[in-house]
Amino acid sequence: MIVAGVMSGTSADGIDVALTRISGRGERLRINLLAHEHFAYPKPVRTAVLAAMNATSTSVADLARLNSLLGELYADAVERVRTLHGIAIELVGCHGQTLYHQGAAIPFLGRRIATTWQTGEASILAARLQVPVVSDFRPADMAAGGCGAPLVPLLDVAYYSHPKKLRVLQNLGGIANLTIVPAGATLDQMEGVIAFDTGPGNMVIDACAQQLLGKSYDQNGNVAARGNVLKSALNIALRNPFFRRKPPKTAGREEFGREFVAEFLRWCGPSATTPDVLATATALTAASIGNALHAQLPRQKKSLRLKHNEGEYIVSGGGVSNRTLMSMIAEHVAPLGLSVLSSDQLGLPSQAKEAVAFALLAYRTWHRQPGNVPSATGANRPAVLGKVSYP
């Protein structure tokens, strides 16, 4: 089956489309990437998306219009990719643009409510592309008691599982998340698979770059490379309650968005240089990942009786291109005896991975198979994810 996966992440940098050929089930599942393209959001659209994320007040009319606009942009992107590569698609899996995600229940109008919101009208894609579209994946997991994230672990097990090696799959998007895949894990046997958000990936770094450099991001980590880590600010940031919570857990702009960044800049102090602030923001991502690994991996290695140097740490996402971040992460990973690789080295481009994940989730939904990994999301049962829009 030819399935298009569509992803636009919390960095709001644009739309990734992956065209895949997927066949089989369980251990016989096969995933082949046929094509991948990235389309940057027009600047006014990115500005509108970022303003809508976790907004304390906004126009309902504008949110409704944004939902339809994103549906049109997603349809444009898929149409361009299938035309460019001459590939007919049969199904689309579209994650949508996350505007709000609250995985833990809190009091609201007399009830305890957990909720999530991914916008981008799937009916528009179905009508324009003339194929069924699966969207809105998270709510079904949350209805089953889960956090609604992370959802990429299904792909991590299906694509990266190794018969003899433990693998840690690290995604560096706006939020960083990892999946620990024991040797020999399969979609039919996922005992020992652990996945959770570790905290900010590119989110805090990008926000600081936007405020201090007037740029969307610190290209290759070049500015951070010239700075010194402000240890006092880093230590304060690492005391955030999120880092002390045990998995399963999920994060977003609600935890590490504009309010957190404002505090972070205050902790750095008015005399801090831009390179020092960016170095500290980069160190925050690396340290939070390192701390999470050091807390979880030794337990896994002990329970699975793994020897030293029998594991691999495989990185994907936009943060892979940040050389300073990758260098800092490598310092944390080295003591654990993990070889550091990029997803590209194993045949799946870093930028395409999450789009491929939503193609796989759509394929599973179409065949009425569960798409969540309960040990990752905290759900009380496997759940078929998403809603189907027909042309």
C-alpha positions as CSV (number, residue, x, y, z in Angstrom):
1,M,0.0,0.0,0.0
2,I,1.4,3.4,-0.9
3,V,0.9,5.8,2.1
4,A,1.8,9.4,2.4
5,G,2.8,10.6,5.9
6,V,2.5,14.3,6.7
7,M,4.2,15.9,9.7
8,S,4.5,19.5,11.0
9,G,6.2,19.6,14.4
10,T,6.3,21.8,17.4
11,S,9.1,23.9,15.9
12,A,6.6,25.0,13.3
13,D,9.3,25.2,10.6
14,G,7.1,23.6,7.9
15,I,5.7,20.4,6.5
16,D,7.4,17.1,5.8
17,V,5.8,14.7,3.4
18,A,7.1,11.1,3.1
19,L,5.7,8.7,0.5
20,T,6.1,5.1,1.7
21,R,5.3,1.6,0.5
22,I,4.1,-0.5,3.5
23,S,3.1,-4.1,3.5
24,G,2.6,-7.0,5.9
25,R,1.9,-7.2,9.6
26,G,3.8,-7.9,12.8
27,E,7.2,-9.4,12.1
28,R,6.5,-9.4,8.4
29,L,5.9,-5.7,8.2
30,R,8.0,-3.9,5.6
31,I,8.4,-0.2,5.2
32,N,10.1,1.4,2.2
33,L,10.6,5.2,1.9
34,L,9.9,6.2,-1.7
35,A,10.2,10.0,-1.6
36,H,10.5,12.8,1.0
37,E,10.2,16.5,0.6
38,H,10.2,19.4,3.1
39,F,8.2,22.6,2.6
40,A,8.8,25.6,4.8
41,Y,5.8,27.5,6.1
42,P,5.4,30.9,4.6
43,K,6.6,33.4,7.2
44,P,3.1,34.8,8.1
45,V,1.8,31.3,8.5
46,R,4.6,30.3,10.9
47,T,4.1,33.5,12.8
48,A,0.4,32.7,13.2
49,V,1.0,29.1,14.2
50,L,3.5,30.1,16.9
51,A,1.2,32.8,18.2
52,A,-1.7,30.2,18.4
53,M,0.4,27.6,20.3
54,N,-0.5,27.6,24.0
55,A,-2.1,31.1,23.6
56,T,-3.7,32.6,26.6
57,S,-6.2,34.5,24.3
58,T,-6.8,34.5,20.6
59,S,-9.6,34.8,18.0
60,V,-11.8,31.8,17.6
61,A,-12.4,32.9,14.0
62,D,-8.7,33.0,13.3
63,L,-8.3,29.5,14.8
64,A,-11.0,28.2,12.6
65,R,-9.5,29.9,9.5
66,L,-6.0,28.5,10.5
67,N,-7.5,25.0,10.6
68,S,-8.7,25.3,7.0
69,L,-5.6,27.0,5.8
70,L,-3.4,24.3,7.2
71,G,-5.6,21.7,5.5
72,E,-5.0,23.5,2.2
73,L,-1.2,23.7,2.8
74,Y,-1.0,20.0,3.7
75,A,-2.9,19.1,0.5
76,D,-0.7,21.4,-1.5
77,A,2.4,19.6,-0.1
78,V,1.2,16.1,-0.8
79,E,0.0,17.0,-4.3
80,R,3.4,18.5,-5.1
81,V,5.3,15.4,-3.9
82,R,3.2,12.9,-5.7
83,T,3.3,14.9,-8.9
84,L,7.1,15.5,-8.6
85,H,7.8,11.8,-8.1
86,G,5.0,10.4,-10.2
87,I,3.7,8.2,-7.4
88,A,0.0,7.5,-6.9
89,I,-1.0,7.3,-3.3
90,E,-3.8,5.2,-1.6
91,L,-3.9,6.7,1.9
92,V,-2.6,9.7,3.9
93,G,-1.7,9.9,7.5
94,C,-1.6,13.5,8.7
95,H,-0.5,14.4,12.3
96,G,-1.7,18.0,12.0
97,Q,-0.2,21.0,13.8
98,T,-0.2,20.7,17.6
99,L,-1.6,23.9,19.1
100,Y,-2.0,22.6,22.6
101,H,-1.1,19.3,24.4
102,Q,-1.9,18.6,28.0
103,G,-1.2,14.9,28.7
104,A,-2.0,14.9,32.4
105,A,-5.5,15.6,33.7
106,I,-6.2,18.8,35.7
107,P,-9.4,20.2,37.2
108,F,-11.7,22.0,34.7
109,L,-15.3,22.9,35.3
110,G,-15.9,20.2,37.9
111,R,-14.0,17.4,36.1
112,R,-10.4,16.4,35.7
113,I,-9.5,16.8,32.0
114,A,-6.6,15.8,29.8
115,T,-6.7,17.2,26.3
116,T,-4.9,17.7,23.1
117,W,-5.4,19.7,19.9
118,Q,-3.9,19.1,16.5
119,T,-5.3,21.4,13.8
120,G,-5.4,21.1,10.0
121,E,-8.6,20.0,8.4
122,A,-8.3,16.5,7.1
123,S,-11.5,16.6,5.1
124,I,-9.8,19.2,2.8
125,L,-6.9,16.8,2.1
126,A,-9.4,13.9,1.4
127,A,-11.4,16.0,-1.0
128,R,-8.5,17.4,-2.9
129,L,-6.3,14.3,-3.0
130,Q,-9.3,11.9,-3.5
131,V,-7.9,9.3,-1.1
132,P,-8.9,8.6,2.6
133,V,-7.0,10.5,5.3
134,V,-6.3,9.4,8.8
135,S,-5.7,12.3,11.3
136,D,-6.0,13.3,14.9
137,F,-4.1,10.3,16.3
138,R,-3.6,11.3,19.9
139,P,-7.1,11.4,21.4
140,A,-7.7,7.7,21.2
141,D,-4.7,7.0,23.2
142,M,-5.7,9.6,25.8
143,A,-9.2,8.1,26.0
144,A,-7.5,4.9,26.9
145,G,-5.7,6.6,29.8
146,G,-2.5,7.5,28.0
147,C,-0.6,10.8,27.5
148,G,-1.2,10.8,23.8
149,A,2.5,10.9,23.1
150,P,5.0,9.9,22.1
151,L,3.6,8.0,19.1
152,V,6.8,7.5,17.1
153,P,7.8,4.4,19.2
154,L,5.8,2.2,16.9
155,L,8.1,3.1,14.0
156,D,11.1,2.8,16.2
157,V,10.3,-0.8,17.0
158,A,9.2,-1.7,13.4
159,Y,12.1,-0.1,11.6
160,Y,15.1,-0.1,14.0
161,S,14.8,-3.2,16.2
162,H,18.0,-5.3,16.0
163,P,18.2,-9.0,16.9
164,K,21.3,-8.5,19.1
165,K,21.6,-4.8,20.0
166,L,19.7,-2.5,22.3
167,R,19.0,0.7,20.4
168,V,18.1,4.1,21.8
169,L,16.2,6.2,19.2
170,Q,16.5,9.9,19.9
171,N,14.3,12.5,18.1
172,L,15.5,16.1,18.3
173,G,12.4,18.1,17.2
174,G,11.0,21.1,19.1
175,I,10.7,18.6,21.9
176,A,13.2,15.8,22.4
177,N,11.9,12.3,22.9
178,L,13.6,8.9,23.0
179,T,12.7,5.2,22.7
180,I,14.6,2.4,24.3
181,V,14.2,-0.7,22.1
182,P,15.6,-3.9,23.5
183,A,17.3,-6.4,21.2
184,G,14.8,-8.6,19.4
185,A,11.7,-6.4,20.1
186,T,9.0,-6.7,17.5
187,L,5.5,-5.3,17.0
188,D,4.1,-8.5,18.4
189,Q,6.6,-8.5,21.4
190,M,7.3,-5.1,22.8
191,E,8.2,-6.0,26.3
192,G,10.8,-3.7,27.7
193,V,10.1,-0.9,25.1
194,I,10.2,2.4,27.0
195,A,9.6,5.9,25.4
196,F,9.1,9.4,26.7
197,D,9.8,13.0,26.2
198,T,13.0,14.1,27.8
199,G,12.3,17.9,27.6
200,P,13.2,20.6,25.1
201,G,14.9,19.6,21.9
202,N,15.3,22.7,19.6
203,M,12.5,24.7,21.2
204,V,14.4,26.7,23.7
205,I,17.4,27.1,21.4
206,D,15.3,28.3,18.6
207,A,13.3,30.8,20.8
208,C,16.6,32.3,22.1
209,A,17.9,32.6,18.5
210,Q,14.8,34.3,17.4
211,Q,14.9,36.8,20.3
212,L,18.6,37.5,20.3
213,L,19.7,36.9,16.7
214,G,16.5,37.7,14.8
215,K,16.9,34.3,13.1
216,S,14.7,31.1,13.2
217,Y,17.5,29.0,14.6
218,D,21.3,28.9,15.4
219,Q,22.5,27.4,12.2
220,N,24.8,24.4,12.9
221,G,25.1,25.6,16.5
222,N,27.7,28.1,15.3
223,V,26.8,30.8,17.7
224,A,26.5,28.5,20.7
225,A,30.0,27.0,19.8
226,R,31.5,30.5,20.6
227,G,29.9,30.7,24.0
228,N,30.4,29.4,27.5
229,V,27.7,27.5,29.4
230,L,26.2,29.6,32.3
231,K,26.2,26.8,34.9
232,S,24.0,28.6,37.4
233,A,21.3,29.2,34.8
234,L,21.6,25.6,33.6
235,N,21.2,24.2,37.1
236,I,18.1,26.4,37.8
237,A,16.6,25.2,34.5
238,L,17.3,21.6,35.3
239,R,15.3,21.9,38.5
240,N,12.1,22.2,36.4
241,P,9.6,19.7,37.9
242,F,9.2,18.0,34.5
243,F,12.7,16.6,34.6
244,R,11.9,14.9,38.0
245,R,8.8,13.1,36.7
246,K,9.1,9.5,35.9
247,P,8.0,8.1,32.5
248,P,5.6,7.9,30.8
249,K,5.6,11.7,30.3
250,T,5.1,14.1,27.5
251,A,6.0,17.8,27.1
252,G,5.3,20.7,24.7
253,R,5.2,24.5,24.6
254,E,3.0,24.3,27.7
255,E,6.2,23.3,29.6
256,F,9.0,24.8,27.5
257,G,7.5,27.6,25.4
258,R,7.4,31.3,25.7
259,E,6.9,31.5,29.5
260,F,9.8,29.1,30.2
261,V,12.1,31.0,27.7
262,A,11.3,34.3,29.4
263,E,12.4,32.8,32.7
264,F,15.4,31.1,31.2
265,L,16.6,34.5,29.8
266,R,16.2,36.0,33.2
267,W,18.2,33.3,34.8
268,C,21.0,33.9,32.3
269,G,21.1,37.5,33.4
270,P,21.1,40.9,31.5
271,S,24.9,40.8,31.1
272,A,25.0,37.4,29.4
273,T,26.3,37.4,25.8
274,T,24.2,35.9,23.0
275,P,26.7,33.1,22.5
276,D,26.6,32.2,26.2
277,V,22.8,32.1,26.3
278,L,22.7,29.9,23.2
279,A,25.4,27.6,24.6
280,T,23.4,27.3,27.8
281,A,20.1,26.6,26.0
282,T,22.0,23.9,23.9
283,A,23.5,22.5,27.1
284,L,20.0,22.3,28.6
285,T,18.8,20.0,25.8
286,A,21.9,17.8,26.0
287,A,21.9,17.6,29.8
288,S,18.2,16.7,30.1
289,I,18.7,14.0,27.6
290,G,21.8,12.7,29.3
291,N,20.1,12.7,32.7
292,A,17.2,10.8,31.3
293,L,19.5,8.2,29.8
294,H,21.6,7.8,32.9
295,A,18.4,7.3,34.9
296,Q,16.7,4.8,32.6
297,L,19.3,2.9,30.6
298,P,21.3,1.2,33.4
299,R,18.0,-0.4,34.7
300,Q,17.3,-1.6,31.2
301,K,20.7,-3.0,30.7
302,K,20.6,-4.8,34.1
303,S,17.1,-6.3,33.5
304,L,18.0,-7.3,30.0
305,R,21.5,-8.5,31.0
306,L,23.3,-6.4,28.4
307,K,27.0,-6.2,28.2
308,H,29.0,-3.0,27.7
309,N,29.1,-1.6,24.1
310,E,26.1,-3.7,22.9
311,G,24.0,-0.6,22.2
312,E,23.5,2.1,19.6
313,Y,22.2,5.7,20.0
314,I,20.5,6.7,16.8
315,V,19.5,10.4,16.4
316,S,17.0,11.9,14.0
317,G,15.1,15.3,13.7
318,G,16.2,18.8,12.9
319,G,18.6,18.9,15.8
320,V,20.9,16.5,14.0
321,S,22.3,19.4,12.0
322,N,23.3,21.3,15.1
323,R,26.9,20.2,15.5
324,T,27.3,21.9,18.9
325,L,24.2,20.1,20.3
326,M,25.3,16.7,18.9
327,S,28.8,17.2,20.4
328,M,27.3,18.0,23.8
329,I,25.0,15.0,23.6
330,A,27.8,12.7,22.7
331,E,29.6,13.6,25.9
332,H,26.7,12.5,27.9
333,V,26.2,9.3,25.9
334,A,29.8,8.1,25.8
335,P,29.9,6.8,29.4
336,L,26.9,4.6,28.7
337,G,28.9,2.7,26.0
338,L,26.5,3.6,23.2
339,S,27.7,4.1,19.6
340,V,26.3,7.3,18.2
341,L,24.7,7.2,14.7
342,S,22.3,9.3,12.7
343,S,19.1,7.9,11.3
344,D,20.5,8.7,7.9
345,Q,23.2,6.1,8.4
346,L,20.5,3.4,8.7
347,G,18.6,4.4,5.6
348,L,16.0,6.7,6.9
349,P,16.6,10.5,6.5
350,S,16.5,12.3,9.9
351,Q,14.0,14.9,8.5
352,A,11.7,12.2,7.1
353,K,11.4,10.0,10.1
354,E,8.3,11.5,11.8
355,A,6.4,11.7,8.6
356,V,7.2,8.0,7.9
357,A,5.9,7.3,11.5
358,F,2.5,8.8,10.6
359,A,2.3,6.9,7.4
360,L,2.8,3.7,9.4
361,L,0.2,4.8,12.0
362,A,-2.3,5.5,9.2
363,Y,-1.6,2.1,7.7
364,R,-2.2,0.4,11.1
365,T,-5.4,2.4,11.5
366,W,-6.7,1.4,8.1
367,H,-6.2,-2.2,9.0
368,R,-7.8,-1.7,12.4
369,Q,-4.6,-2.4,14.3
370,P,-3.4,-0.5,17.4
371,G,-0.9,2.3,16.9
372,N,0.0,3.2,20.4
373,V,2.7,1.6,22.6
374,P,1.1,1.5,26.1
375,S,4.4,1.3,27.9
376,A,5.4,4.6,26.2
377,T,2.2,6.6,26.6
378,G,0.8,5.1,29.8
379,A,-2.4,3.9,28.2
380,N,-4.2,1.0,29.9
381,R,-4.6,-0.9,26.6
382,P,-3.6,-0.9,22.9
383,A,-5.8,1.5,20.9
384,V,-6.5,2.0,17.2
385,L,-5.7,5.6,16.6
386,G,-7.1,8.4,14.5
387,K,-10.1,9.4,12.6
388,V,-10.7,8.6,8.9
389,S,-11.9,11.3,6.4
390,Y,-13.2,9.9,3.1
391,P,-13.1,11.8,-0.3
